């Protein structure tokens, strides 16, 4: 149990990559207990909503590709379930 907790307490290094009309977000699969959340602004009160697209477990990182929408700001965070 302590070993698993230690891995969860480690530093999270997500990755974002934009190509064409999409953005791909990736995070370590060791963080399987996390949900990707999104909001359109960071002003208080911030209403975080779950991203409903299904992530793909590619073995090492989880990966999620989202469509890019011009002139529409989106913010993302990983939240513990």
C-alpha angles and dihedrals in degrees: 000000000000090000091054091046090051091056091050092049092054124102115286115222110189120182131213124195126180121204125165111317097347144064123214119208120196134184133169115283087225083077094065092138092069130097124209111236130188140196135176096225141020097217115119126292091043115193108207115196128190117255105241097201111107115247119227119231102216094178100262108033130020108240132200126180117204129186115254114237117197117232092009116112117210127181123199136197137171114238130191113250 
